[in-house]
């Protein structure tokens, strides 16, 4: 086969989706090379920019390094550069620092904010369309509140503490929701009354959240009003100054912060590409996502203009991914000589969060959710995205950032899962628990304190098929009647503790009979289990691999229980193990050194070394 070069420009949702699909299809085809070009060395999870701007998570929570995403895709080259022109005749993509020939080109450069020519927006407003935007908004808000706390002029102070968002689409509503959550922390850190901070949404049309039903939009509106957010509908902004905004009605709202989320247009870099444009500069494509008038050039994501039933493809994540898949399928079809694929959108629902604990969602056109369940579904959908792009690493990181590394109760569990607790106080418990396992193992190994050695010739496992076959003699059972076992979660003097199971369940016995069929195997098994207990004890005392070791102890307790060898009074073993899984080895333990080293070494081996810039191999 002739060598084929596929260039994908833009590592957003659409570009990543297309590149992943192409790389998977051609992973065994050495004649096909895919090059992904983006101005950043990472993908930005655009739908969560408001979380960074609103101080909920750090920037790294929504930055996904491209090397980690494509490290196992050996047919994908990564290039960090800015595309400046396309020579369609020579089939060359020109960047600021190089040029790349192509047989197939996929343009997924996304969009940028559209200010509709409103005076003062470029100079005095903030946009929320990039990581740089989010960080700038966050820093501005922190600095503005800090300065306002020291401002003695009441009118100026009020203007500084008035935060406005223009636009009531998903981005605008999610941004104002984050500010509502952040308000208490900002006030506390700067020693001001939270009531002094005003939050306003300004919308040009009479309704908000126009992509969802009016019923759900009204729920969102009621919740925002309850949170003290002011909604100004039918109020177009006609002018933006550094310290106020002016509405069409003539009203002026004193504010030092306007976040503009009112519209999106195509990436203006594409103006130089000599391709047909439609509304908002979007590039016109046919039903195959192929650019109008150009063969083997595809347009995807927010950049594409394609009408279905007279309605242009919306600029949302689902549409971006689906257009990316369509373009990838048609490139595959062209290379393999199969039938092309007509784009058919299939939107599963819409979700919007208003802060970290409330949201509204519409699923598959018939299920409506609000509050806790809407936010839970949003988290699940975000996790699903990581599985779609085959990134277990970032799925785990998402869980940590959204649930465990969270402050000020800013998630749906109100911070109950936050890991920001001091593990120092678990050290005595860890050492005690490890000592208990070590002593039990040593007792079994050496027959200490009157215990029967598991390294001898006596089978101590209680299974019926192993009884009366040991090489050692057994003492005759005492003739006295044993005390009646009494249920309890602690031992009381004079009581006989009760086992959880006096006999192993039949199904478990059948498994063990396969694993331990005779006395010789049983003796080996006993020795192995003794060494495991000693190892567990030493690892816990040293604070080494504490998560894994405690998981093993839970498995052992379950095994002992099902074997009819475990008492109710010792059930605390499980709960201590669960508690110690919360990083107990990070304080005065070897995990403090070992786990970061392992993560670094394994990450370097599996993903390669992340870089600030990538270039074609």
URRA-V592708 format. One record per pair of residues at least 4 apart in sequence whose C-alpha atoms are under 6 Angstrom apart, sorted by the first residue. I is the first residue (numbers start at 1). J is the second residue. If there is no record, write none. Layout:
[[I:J] [I:J]]
//
This chain:
[[3:31] [3:32] [4:32] [4:103] [5:33] [5:102] [5:103] [6:34] [6:102] [6:103] [6:104] [6:105] [7:34] [7:35] [7:102] [7:105] [8:36] [8:106] [9:36] [9:37] [9:107] [9:108] [10:15] [10:37] [10:38] [10:108] [10:109] [11:15] [11:16] [11:38] [11:43] [12:16] [12:43] [13:321] [14:301] [14:320] [14:321] [14:324] [15:108] [16:20] [17:321] [17:324] [18:324] [18:325] [18:328] [19:23] [22:328] [23:27] [33:75] [34:76] [35:76] [35:77] [35:78] [36:78] [37:79] [37:80] [38:80] [38:81] [39:80] [39:81] [39:82] [40:80] [41:80] [41:612] [41:613] [42:63] [42:64] [42:65] [42:66] [43:63] [43:64] [44:62] [44:63] [45:62] [50:54] [50:175] [51:56] [51:57] [52:56] [52:57] [52:58] [52:59] [52:134] [53:134] [53:135] [53:137] [53:138] [54:178] [54:179] [67:71] [67:610] [68:607] [71:607] [77:616] [78:614] [78:615] [78:616] [79:614] [79:615] [79:616] [80:613] [80:614] [82:95] [82:96] [83:94] [83:95] [84:94] [84:95] [85:94] [85:273] [86:92] [86:93] [86:94] [86:273] [87:91] [87:92] [91:101] [91:102] [92:100] [92:101] [92:102] [93:99] [93:100] [94:99] [95:99] [104:296] [104:297] [105:297] [106:297] [106:298] [106:299] [107:299] [108:300] [108:301] [110:267] [110:302] [110:303] [111:265] [111:266] [111:267] [111:302] [112:264] [112:265] [112:267] [113:263] [113:264] [114:263] [114:264] [114:265] [119:239] [120:124] [120:240] [120:241] [121:125] [121:240] [124:241] [124:242] [125:258] [125:259] [126:259] [126:260] [127:259] [127:260] [128:133] [128:134] [140:144] [144:148] [146:190] [148:157] [148:160] [151:157] [153:157] [159:254] [159:255] [160:255] [160:256] [161:197] [162:197] [162:198] [162:255] [163:199] [163:257] [164:199] [164:200] [164:201] [164:258] [165:201] [165:258] [165:259] [166:201] [166:202] [166:260] [166:261] [166:262] [167:172] [167:203] [167:261] [167:262] [168:172] [168:173] [168:203] [168:208] [168:209] [169:209] [170:174] [170:352] [172:261] [174:353] [174:354] [177:354] [177:355] [178:355] [179:183] [181:355] [184:194] [187:191] [187:192] [187:193] [187:194] [199:229] [200:229] [200:230] [200:231] [201:231] [202:232] [203:233] [203:235] [204:234] [204:235] [204:236] [205:233] [205:234] [206:233] [206:234] [209:217] [214:218] [224:229] [225:229] [236:247] [236:248] [237:246] [237:247] [237:248] [238:246] [238:247] [238:248] [239:245] [239:246] [240:245] [241:245] [242:256] [243:254] [243:255] [243:256] [244:253] [244:254] [244:255] [245:252] [245:253] [246:251] [246:252] [247:251] [265:280] [266:281] [266:282] [266:303] [276:283] [276:284] [277:281] [277:282] [277:283] [277:284] [278:282] [282:303] [282:304] [282:305] [283:304] [283:305] [284:291] [284:292] [284:305] [285:289] [285:290] [285:291] [285:292] [285:306] [286:290] [287:342] [287:343] [288:342] [288:343] [289:298] [289:299] [289:327] [290:297] [290:298] [291:297] [291:298] [291:299] [299:304] [300:304] [300:323] [300:324] [301:320] [302:315] [306:312] [306:313] [307:311] [307:312] [319:323] [326:343] [330:340] [330:341] [332:336] [333:337] [333:338] [333:339] [333:340] [348:363] [348:364] [349:362] [349:363] [349:364] [350:361] [350:362] [351:360] [351:361] [352:359] [352:360] [353:359] [354:358] [354:359] [356:410] [356:411] [357:411] [357:412] [358:371] [358:372] [359:370] [359:371] [359:374] [359:375] [360:369] [360:370] [360:374] [361:368] [361:369] [361:374] [362:367] [362:368] [363:367] [369:374] [370:374] [383:395] [386:390] [386:391] [386:395] [387:391] [394:398] [398:402] [399:403] [400:404] [400:405] [401:405] [403:417] [404:417] [404:418] [404:419] [405:418] [405:419] [406:418] [409:414] [409:415] [410:414] [423:584] [424:587] [429:433] [430:434] [431:435] [431:541] [434:537] [434:540] [434:541] [435:439] [435:537] [437:533] [437:537] [438:534] [438:537] [441:530] [441:533] [441:534] [442:446] [443:447] [443:448] [444:453] [444:454] [445:453] [445:454] [445:455] [446:453] [447:451] [447:452] [447:453] [454:526] [455:527] [457:471] [457:472] [458:470] [458:472] [459:470] [485:496] [485:497] [485:498] [486:496] [486:497] [486:498] [487:498] [489:568] [489:569] [490:569] [498:567] [499:566] [499:567] [499:568] [500:567] [500:568] [501:564] [502:564] [503:564] [504:562] [504:563] [504:564] [509:513] [512:516] [513:517] [516:521] [516:522] [539:543] [539:544] [542:589] [543:585] [543:589] [543:590] [543:591] [544:590] [544:591] [545:549] [546:550] [546:585] [547:581] [550:577] [554:574] [557:561] [560:565] [560:566] [561:565] [561:566] [580:584] [585:589] [585:591] [586:591] [586:592] [590:594] [591:595] [598:602] [599:603] [602:606] [603:607] [604:608] [604:609]]
//
